[in-house]
Amino acid sequence: MNTSKKFVSLGVVVTINLTLQFLFQWCIITSLGASIETDALFGAMALPQFILVVLSGSLTMVLIPLISNYSGNEFLKESWNYFQGVGLLFIGLAFLLLITAQWWVAWILPGFKGTDYQLTLNLTRIQVIAMVFSALLSVVWAIHSAKSNFFIIEYTSIAANLIAFILIIIFIKPVGIYAVAWISVLRVILQVFFLIRIMGPYRRPNFNSASFKETWKKLKPLMAGNAYYKTDTLVDRYLTSTGISGELTLLNLAQQLYTVANSIVTKVFANTMVPTLARLHNARREKDFYIFFNKRMLITTFIAIVSFVLLIVIGYPMLSLFFKYKNFSQANISQLWQLMIYLGGYWIAGTLGSLTANYFYARGNTKTPTAIGVIIFSLYLPVKFFAYKKFKLIGLAITVSIYMLLILFIHLYFIYKKKKSL
């Protein structure tokens, strides 16, 4: 299969997969509306998802370039090492989160009181379970990505998402928000079960291997930085939990819609380039490295800008078509569309940023993007609090866009500055 046909085929499969994910979210929103229940659900995801991004997400970026160089028995041994190491780490974290949940939930989401707080607490404990399996899923995703098994990742995800969508249709009305929480856990477990076969028969871990030590060395600066500037999502939940009921849900939905679209571009153009870039870098073929990277950047830039223009022109009627149903009001749709426009920088910079970040990770450089994130976030955080206090949700959305665009521009500066020095 030539490159263009491969992109188209993978794009179709990814789109089908993400359409199912969208339908899952659509069923939740249209059935329950932008309500305190959905606020509680998305608020409950805040800390578990934050920890997942900091630890598991960081590991994935380091793991793919490393494991792409292994084959045969060594590949199987290292795969089991990472799977078990990450599993043990997240089981320990989950235990700590479960026994301390009553305190940190109240701290992160101060706007939830009484029965709303209790609902959030119950949903949070379910999300902590999901966090463990999501961490394991990120490892097997990385292992398959290192071997360029991108179609297998999507096919198994489609199967799990289809099962989850059928279950949510059946159970959301009689069970309500708890059905959403538990089906989300099941969906992740199914994906792990479908993908784990690549690792072969069970092997005992060896955490003293050279690969494990090299990964930890590269992971430390990335985790340290992420633990700081990835708190951005926690700040969003903290602020919106104190606002009007439904605001947290609307902000999360706007970001999720962009995340779904971003995932299509990222899976087709960003993730598929990491193994190739890593091999080109290791072979010291810098000219080919930049040619390959620039082609992906041009295609992605075109997609990001054109799609945002389409959102401005036809976004409102399209959102009305999909969401004007059951408990999601026209006022909610209007606010959602405005939020998505103000979050335009989140979309464009997030899409292109997935490529620029992978540029650094493919070269084994975790320090530069981490340092950029830490410095810019330090300047941005007080502005974010001021913007929400003064201009509420719209002010928050605008500052998120500016923050993301600024990081992207600095990434590009360092990327092309280095190119000129070669």
C-alpha positions in Angstrom: 0.0 0.0 0.0 1.5 3.3 -1.0 1.8 6.3 1.4 -1.2 8.3 0.1 -3.5 5.2 0.1 -2.2 4.3 3.6 -3.1 7.8 4.9 -6.5 7.7 3.4 -7.2 4.2 4.7 -6.0 5.0 8.2 -7.9 8.2 8.1 -11.1 6.4 7.3 -10.6 3.9 10.1 -9.6 6.5 12.6 -12.7 8.6 11.6 -15.0 5.6 12.2 -13.4 5.0 15.6 -13.7 8.6 16.7 -17.3 8.8 15.4 -18.2 6.0 17.8 -16.4 8.0 20.6 -18.3 11.1 19.6 -21.6 9.1 19.6 -20.8 7.9 23.1 -20.3 11.5 24.3 -23.4 12.6 22.3 -25.6 10.1 24.0 -24.4 11.3 27.4 -25.0 15.0 26.7 -28.3 14.7 24.9 -29.7 12.3 27.5 -28.5 14.1 30.6 -28.0 17.6 29.3 -25.4 20.1 30.6 -26.3 19.4 34.3 -24.8 19.0 37.7 -24.6 15.2 37.0 -22.4 15.7 33.9 -20.4 18.4 35.7 -19.7 15.8 38.5 -18.7 13.2 36.0 -16.2 15.4 34.1 -15.0 16.9 37.3 -14.4 13.4 38.7 -12.1 12.7 35.8 -9.8 15.6 36.6 -7.1 14.2 38.9 -7.0 10.6 37.5 -6.6 12.0 34.0 -4.0 14.5 35.2 -1.9 11.7 36.7 -2.4 9.6 33.6 -1.1 12.4 31.3 1.9 13.2 33.6 3.1 9.6 34.1 1.6 7.4 31.4 1.5 10.0 28.7 5.1 11.0 29.3 6.2 7.3 29.2 4.5 6.8 25.8 6.4 9.7 24.2 9.7 8.2 25.5 8.8 4.6 24.9 7.8 4.6 21.3 11.2 5.8 19.9 13.1 3.4 22.2 11.1 0.3 21.6 11.0 0.8 17.9 14.7 -0.2 17.8 14.0 -3.6 19.4 12.9 -6.9 17.8 12.5 -10.6 18.6 13.0 -11.8 22.2 14.3 -8.4 23.4 11.2 -6.7 22.2 9.0 -9.1 24.1 11.0 -8.9 27.3 11.0 -5.1 27.3 7.3 -5.0 26.5 6.5 -7.0 29.6 8.9 -4.9 31.7 7.1 -1.7 30.9 3.6 -3.2 31.1 4.2 -4.6 34.6 6.2 -1.6 35.8 3.5 0.8 34.8 0.8 -1.5 36.2 2.4 -1.7 39.6 3.0 2.1 39.7 -0.6 2.9 38.9 -2.0 0.3 41.3 -0.1 2.0 44.1 -1.3 5.4 43.0 -4.9 4.2 42.7 -4.8 2.9 46.3 -3.5 6.3 47.6 -6.1 8.2 45.6 -9.0 6.0 46.8 -8.2 6.3 50.5 -7.7 10.1 50.3 -10.5 10.9 47.8 -12.8 12.6 50.2 -10.1 15.3 50.8 -8.7 16.0 47.4 -12.1 16.0 45.6 -13.2 18.8 47.9 -10.0 20.7 47.3 -10.0 20.4 43.5 -13.7 21.0 43.0 -14.7 23.5 45.8 -18.0 24.4 44.1 -19.5 21.0 44.7 -21.4 20.7 48.0 -23.7 18.3 49.8 -25.2 15.6 47.5 -23.3 17.0 44.5 -20.1 16.4 46.3 -21.1 12.9 47.3 -22.0 12.1 43.7 -18.7 13.5 42.5 -16.8 11.4 45.1 -18.5 8.2 44.1 -17.8 8.9 40.4 -14.2 9.8 41.2 -13.6 6.4 42.8 -14.8 4.7 39.6 -12.5 6.9 37.5 -9.5 5.9 39.6 -10.1 2.3 38.5 -10.4 3.4 34.9 -7.0 5.3 35.4 -5.2 2.0 36.1 -6.4 0.3 33.0 -5.9 3.4 30.9 -2.2 3.4 32.0 -1.9 -0.2 30.9 -3.6 0.7 27.6 -1.1 3.5 26.9 1.7 1.0 27.2 0.2 -1.5 24.7 -0.6 1.4 22.4 3.0 2.5 22.5 4.2 -1.0 21.8 1.9 -1.4 18.8 2.8 2.2 17.6 6.5 1.3 17.8 5.8 -1.5 15.4 3.6 0.7 13.2 0.5 -1.4 14.0 -1.7 1.6 13.7 -4.6 -0.2 12.0 -4.7 -2.9 14.7 -4.9 -0.1 17.4 -7.9 1.4 15.6 -9.7 -1.8 14.8 -9.6 -3.0 18.4 -10.6 0.4 19.6 -13.6 0.4 17.2 -14.7 -3.0 18.6 -14.5 -1.7 22.2 -16.2 1.6 21.4 -19.0 -0.1 19.5 -19.7 -2.4 22.5 -19.6 0.6 24.9 -22.0 2.6 22.7 -24.5 -0.2 22.6 -24.4 -0.6 26.3 -24.8 3.1 27.0 -27.9 3.2 24.9 -29.4 0.3 26.9 -28.4 1.4 30.4 -28.1 5.2 30.5 -31.9 5.7 31.1 -32.4 3.2 33.9 -29.0 3.6 35.6 -28.1 7.1 34.7 -24.6 8.7 35.2 -23.2 5.6 37.0 -23.8 3.6 33.8 -21.6 6.0 32.0 -18.8 5.7 34.6 -18.7 1.9 34.7 -19.1 1.4 30.9 -16.1 3.8 30.4 -14.1 1.4 32.6 -15.2 -1.6 30.6 -14.3 0.1 27.3 -10.7 0.5 28.4 -10.4 -3.1 29.8 -11.7 -4.5 26.5 -9.0 -2.5 24.5 -6.2 -3.8 26.8 -7.5 -7.4 26.3 -7.7 -7.0 22.5 -4.1 -5.6 22.2 -2.1 -7.5 24.8 -1.4 -10.5 22.5 1.5 -8.6 20.8 3.5 -9.2 24.0 3.5 -13.0 23.7 3.5 -15.3 26.7 4.0 -13.9 30.2 7.5 -13.0 31.2 8.8 -12.0 34.6 9.9 -8.3 34.9 13.5 -7.2 35.0 13.5 -3.6 36.2 17.3 -3.4 36.1 17.6 -3.7 32.3 19.6 -1.1 30.4 16.5 0.0 28.5 14.5 0.5 31.7 17.3 2.7 33.1 17.5 4.7 29.9 13.8 5.3 29.8 13.8 6.5 33.4 16.7 8.9 32.7 14.7 10.5 29.8 11.4 10.3 31.7 12.4 12.3 34.8 12.6 15.8 33.3 9.4 15.2 31.3 7.4 14.0 34.3 8.7 16.8 36.5 7.7 19.4 34.0 4.4 17.8 33.2 3.5 17.5 36.9 3.6 21.2 36.9 2.3 22.6 33.7 -0.3 19.9 33.0 -2.2 21.1 36.1 -3.8 23.4 33.6 -6.7 21.0 33.3 -7.1 20.9 37.1 -7.2 24.7 37.2 -10.0 24.6 34.5 -12.1 22.2 36.6 -11.4 24.2 39.8 -12.5 27.4 38.3 -15.6 26.1 36.4 -16.8 24.1 39.5 -17.4 27.4 41.2 -19.4 28.8 38.2 -22.9 28.3 36.9 -24.2 24.7 36.7 -23.3 23.2 33.3 -20.3 25.5 32.6 -17.8 22.7 33.4 -19.7 20.3 31.1 -19.7 22.9 28.2 -16.0 23.7 28.5 -15.2 20.0 28.6 -17.5 19.2 25.7 -15.9 22.0 23.5 -12.4 20.6 24.3 -13.5 17.0 23.8 -14.9 17.8 20.3 -11.6 19.4 19.4 -9.8 16.4 21.0 -11.8 14.0 18.8 -10.9 16.0 15.6 -7.3 16.4 16.8 -7.0 12.6 17.4 -7.8 12.0 13.7 -5.0 14.2 12.6 -2.6 13.1 15.3 -3.2 9.4 14.7 -2.8 9.7 10.9 0.0 12.3 10.7 1.7 12.8 14.1 1.9 9.3 15.7 2.8 7.5 12.5 5.8 9.7 12.0 7.6 9.0 15.3 9.1 5.6 14.5 10.3 6.9 11.1 11.8 10.1 12.6 13.5 8.1 15.4 15.1 5.8 12.9 16.2 8.7 10.7 17.7 10.5 13.7 19.5 7.4 14.9 20.9 6.9 11.3 22.0 10.6 11.4 20.0 11.4 8.2 19.2 14.9 9.3 18.2 16.2 5.8 15.7 13.4 5.3 14.5 13.9 8.9 13.6 17.6 8.2 12.1 16.8 4.8 9.8 14.2 6.3 8.9 16.5 9.3 8.1 19.5 7.1 5.8 17.5 4.8 3.7 16.5 7.8 3.7 20.0 9.1 2.4 21.5 5.8 -0.4 19.0 5.5 -1.5 19.4 9.1 -1.4 23.2 9.0 -3.7 23.2 6.0 -6.1 20.8 7.7 -6.2 22.8 10.9 -6.8 26.2 9.3 -9.4 25.1 6.8 -11.4 23.1 9.4 -11.4 26.1 11.8 -12.7 28.4 9.0 -15.5 25.8 8.4 -16.3 25.8 12.1 -16.9 29.6 11.9 -19.0 29.4 8.8 -21.1 26.3 9.3 -20.3 25.3 12.9 -23.5 26.6 14.5 -26.0 24.9 12.2 -24.0 21.7 12.4 -23.9 21.7 16.2 -27.6 22.4 16.2 -28.2 19.5 13.9 -26.3 17.1 16.2 -27.1 18.4 19.7 -30.6 19.9 19.5 -32.1 16.9 21.0 -33.6 15.8 24.4 -32.0 17.8 27.2 -29.4 19.9 25.4 -31.0 23.4 24.8 -30.5 25.9 22.0 -28.9 28.2 24.5 -26.4 25.5 25.3 -25.6 25.0 21.6 -25.0 28.7 21.1 -22.7 28.9 24.0 -20.9 25.7 22.9 -20.3 27.2 19.4 -18.9 30.5 20.8 -16.6 28.5 23.2 -15.3 26.5 20.3 -14.5 29.7 18.3 -12.7 31.3 21.3 -10.8 28.0 21.7 -9.6 28.1 18.1 -6.0 28.4 19.3 -6.5 25.3 21.4 -7.4 23.5 18.2 -4.8 24.8 15.8 -1.9 24.9 18.3 -2.9 21.5 19.8 -3.0 19.9 16.4 0.3 21.3 15.2 1.8 20.9 18.6 1.4 17.2 18.5 3.8 17.2 15.6 6.3 19.7 17.1 6.4 17.8 20.4 7.0 14.5 18.6 9.9 16.2 16.7 11.7 16.6 20.1 10.7 13.2 21.4 11.9 11.4 18.3 15.3 13.0 18.9 15.3 11.8 22.5 15.0 15.4 23.7 12.5 15.6 26.6 14.1 18.7 28.2 13.4 21.4 25.7 9.5 21.0 25.4 9.3 20.5 29.1 11.3 23.7 29.9 9.1 25.6 27.4 5.9 24.3 29.0 7.1 25.1 32.6 8.1 28.7 31.8 5.1 29.7 29.7 2.7 28.0 32.2 4.2 30.0 35.1 3.5 33.3 33.2 0.1 32.1 32.1 -1.4 30.8 35.3 -2.2 34.1 37.0 -3.6 35.5 33.8 -6.0 32.6 33.6 -7.4 33.2 37.1 -7.8 36.9 36.3 -9.5 36.2 32.9 -12.1 33.8 34.5 -12.8 36.2 37.4 -13.3 39.1 35.0 -14.8 37.5 31.9 -15.9 34.1 33.1 -16.0 31.2 30.6 -15.2 33.2 27.4 -12.2 34.8 29.1 -11.0 31.4 30.2 -11.3 30.0 26.6 -9.4 32.9 25.1 -6.5 32.6 27.5 -6.3 28.8 26.8 -6.0 29.6 23.1 -3.3 32.2 23.6 -1.3 29.9 25.9 -1.4 27.0 23.4 -0.4 29.2 20.4 2.5 30.7 22.3 3.9 27.3 23.1 3.6 26.3 19.5 5.5 29.4 18.2 8.3 28.8 20.7 8.5 25.1 19.6 8.8 26.2 16.0 11.5 28.7 16.9 13.7 26.0 18.5 13.0 23.5 15.7 14.0 25.8 12.9 16.8 27.5 14.8 18.4 24.1 15.1 17.9 23.4 11.4 19.8 26.6 10.5 22.7 25.5 12.7 23.2 22.2 10.9 
